[in-house]
């Protein structure tokens, strides 16, 4: 299992549009077979940094997922919405593997 972290640099005046974009992915991504962790918008600190995070089995599975996503009507509409709104100044994607597993139980102090 690998985790994809998408780092977005967004227009600070388009946080509401980013939230709309993220809610759409909240429907599209899971129905296309990927474990969505979530989309995260600026809250404190940077007004321009946002993230999308999801788990996927492998890079091969990622390629198949991207093909399904491109064919999904709501996925296409969301890509078009982001382009039309010019939501992103920059978008970076990195795939990481969780190497700290298994984690111990959470202890409440």
C-alpha positions as CSV (number, residue, x, y, z in Angstrom):
1,X,0.0,0.0,0.0
2,X,1.2,3.5,-0.9
3,X,-0.2,6.9,0.0
4,X,-0.5,9.7,-2.5
5,X,-0.1,13.2,-1.1
6,X,-1.1,16.0,-3.5
7,X,0.1,19.4,-2.4
8,X,-1.9,22.3,-3.9
9,X,-0.9,25.9,-3.9
10,X,-4.3,27.6,-4.2
11,X,-5.5,31.1,-4.8
12,X,-6.2,32.4,-1.2
13,X,-9.4,34.0,-2.4
14,X,-10.7,30.7,-3.8
15,X,-10.9,28.6,-0.6
16,X,-14.6,28.1,-1.0
17,X,-14.2,26.9,-4.6
18,X,-11.4,24.5,-3.4
19,X,-13.9,23.1,-0.8
20,X,-16.4,22.5,-3.6
21,X,-13.8,20.8,-5.7
22,X,-12.8,18.6,-2.7
23,X,-16.4,17.6,-1.9
24,X,-16.8,16.4,-5.5
25,X,-13.7,14.3,-5.2
26,X,-15.1,12.9,-2.0
27,X,-17.8,11.2,-4.1
28,X,-15.7,10.4,-7.3
29,X,-12.5,9.0,-5.8
30,X,-14.1,6.2,-3.6
31,X,-16.5,5.1,-6.4
32,X,-13.4,4.6,-8.6
33,X,-11.8,2.2,-6.2
34,X,-9.4,4.3,-4.1
35,X,-9.3,4.7,-0.3
36,X,-9.7,8.5,0.1
37,X,-8.3,9.9,3.4
38,X,-9.4,13.4,2.6
39,X,-8.9,16.8,1.2
40,X,-7.5,19.4,3.5
41,X,-7.9,23.2,3.1
42,X,-6.1,26.1,4.8
43,X,-7.2,26.7,8.3
44,X,-4.3,28.3,10.2
45,X,-0.9,29.4,9.0
46,X,-0.6,29.3,5.2
47,X,-3.6,30.6,3.3
48,X,-2.5,28.9,0.1
49,X,-1.5,25.4,0.9
50,X,-4.0,22.5,0.6
51,X,-3.7,18.7,0.4
52,X,-5.4,15.7,-1.0
53,X,-4.5,12.3,0.5
54,X,-5.4,8.8,-0.5
55,X,-4.2,5.2,-0.3
56,X,-3.7,2.9,-3.3
57,X,-2.3,-0.5,-3.7
58,X,0.5,0.3,-6.2
59,X,1.7,2.6,-9.0
60,X,0.1,0.1,-11.5
61,X,-3.2,0.4,-9.6
62,X,-2.8,4.2,-9.7
63,X,-2.5,4.2,-13.5
64,X,-5.7,2.1,-13.9
65,X,-7.4,4.5,-11.4
66,X,-6.4,7.6,-13.4
67,X,-7.9,6.0,-16.5
68,X,-11.2,5.3,-14.7
69,X,-11.2,8.9,-13.2
70,X,-10.7,10.4,-16.7
71,X,-13.7,8.5,-17.9
72,X,-16.0,9.4,-15.0
73,X,-18.4,12.2,-15.9
74,X,-18.2,13.8,-12.5
75,X,-14.5,13.5,-12.5
76,X,-14.3,15.2,-15.9
77,X,-16.6,17.9,-14.7
78,X,-14.4,18.5,-11.6
79,X,-11.3,18.7,-13.7
80,X,-13.1,21.3,-15.9
81,X,-14.3,23.2,-12.8
82,X,-10.7,23.5,-11.5
83,X,-9.4,24.7,-14.9
84,X,-12.3,27.1,-15.4
85,X,-11.9,28.6,-11.8
86,X,-8.1,28.6,-12.1
87,X,-7.9,27.1,-8.6
88,X,-4.3,26.1,-8.6
89,X,-1.1,28.0,-8.9
90,X,0.8,24.8,-8.4
91,X,0.1,21.1,-7.9
92,X,2.7,18.5,-6.7
93,X,2.1,14.8,-6.2
94,X,4.3,12.3,-4.2
95,X,3.8,8.7,-3.3
96,X,5.0,7.5,0.1
97,X,5.0,4.3,2.0
98,X,4.1,4.1,5.7
99,X,7.2,2.6,7.4
100,X,6.1,3.1,11.0
101,X,3.5,0.4,11.1
102,X,2.4,-1.4,13.1
103,X,1.6,1.4,15.6
104,X,1.1,0.8,19.2
105,X,-2.2,1.6,20.9
106,X,-3.1,5.2,21.7
107,X,-2.8,5.9,25.4
108,X,-4.9,8.6,27.0
109,X,-2.9,10.5,29.6
